[in-house]
Each structure stands twice: as structure tokens, then as C-alpha cells.
């Protein structure tokens, strides 16, 4: 364990799963992003999928073991599909708004008033 760099993790968590970043920062609720505005939230979701995809790209640049690369490629492809589905949801949301100027207001709360 120590030689592999997992000594501190093993000491704290044995073999239990403790979600954390590659830098060792534990996962917490601060990782969730939600504004309650469907446009904002869908764009945030798309950005998260792209960030995950680029992380998998980085892993594939440094790992050559097929037993590791194959699952990482699968996860990367999954992020691409998620990005596409969130993009479709964004387009459907935008198409169904009363106003085409969907960046001017929060469609969840703002009432359209003539100016």
C-alpha cells in the first residue's frame, strides 16, 4: 500500500470507498451546482460532462494498460452521450419558452411584462 501511494488513504478508510478528487480533496455537497433556472442548470450540466470527458482524455494520455484504458474509454463515451442529451434537453427547454430571449430572465420565476 505505502509503495503505491495509497498508504494515507488506507490508514483512513481501509478498503472503503471515500469519494475524493485525484488531488485527495474529499467530495462534499459543495460539488453540486444548482441555481433553479433551467437554462443555467442545463448549461452547468453540460459543462460538468465536458470537464469529466477532458479528465478521461488526460487519463488516457498517461495510461497504456488496456485493463484500465478500456473502462476509461467507456466512461469517456458515456460523458459524451450525457453532454448530447443535456444539449437536447436545453434545446427542448428553449424551444418551449414563451419568449425567445431566454437569457433576459429566469423562465422559472419571472413573469413576462411589457417594457
N, C-alpha and C positions, 0 to 999 in steps of 0.2 A: 504493500500500500504506500509506504513512505517514498519508495523509489519512483513510483508512478506520479507522485504529486498529489495523491488523494488522502494523504495522512490526516491533515486537519479536518477534512470532510468526514472521514471515517471516525475520527475521535468524537465529533459532534453528533453524527447521525447513523453510525454503524453502516448498514446497507439500506437504510430507509431512504425514501425519496424526499428530498428537500429542494423544491424548485428554486433555482437561482440562475443568474446570468453567468456567462463564461468568465466574467471577472469576479465571481463569488458574491455578488450582491443578491441577497435573498429577495424572492418575489413577495410583493405586498399589494394591497389594494390600490396603491398609487399608480400601479401599472395600467389600471383601467381608464379609458378615456371615454367620456360621455358628456355631451352638452345638452341633450334633449332636443336638438334641432336635427331633423332627419338628413338634411344636406351635409351639415358639418359632421355628423356621426358617420355617415356613409363614406365621406372622403377620408376621415380618420381611419376607418376600417380598411380602406384601400391602401392607405399609406402603411399601415401595420403589416399587411400582406406583402407589400414590396420590401419592407425592411427585413422581414423574415426570409424572403426569397434571396435578397442580397447576402444575408448571413449564410444561407446554404451555399450560395455561389462561392463565398470566401472559404468555407469548409472544404468544398470540392477542389479548390485550388491548392490546398495543402495536404490533403489526404489522398492516398493512392490505393489503399486496401479496399478491394471490391466488397467485402463484407460490411464495410462502413459506407462506402460510396453509394451502393445500390439503395439502401434505405434513405439516405440523404437526398438522392435524386428523386425518389418517390415523394418525399416531403416537399422538395422544391416544386415539383409539378403540382402538388396539392395547393401550394400557395398561389401559383399562377391561376389555377381554376377558381380559387376563392376570390382573387382580385377581379377576375372576369365576372363572377356572379355578383359581387358588390357593385361593380360598374353597371351591370344590368339593372340592379335594384335602384341605383342612383338615377339612371335614365328613366325608369318607370316612375319614380317619385317626381322627377322634374316634369315629365310629360303630364302628370295628373294634377299639378298645381294649377290654381286658378290664374295666377299671374306667371308670365314667362320671365319676369325679373326676379327669380328666386334667390338672388344674392342680396336683395334690398331689404329683406325682412325674414323673420323666423316663421315659416309656414305653420308651425305647430301652435303658435300663440297669437301672432299679430293679426289683427283684423284689417282687411284692406279698406282704406279710406281714401277718397279722392283728395289730392293736394292741389 
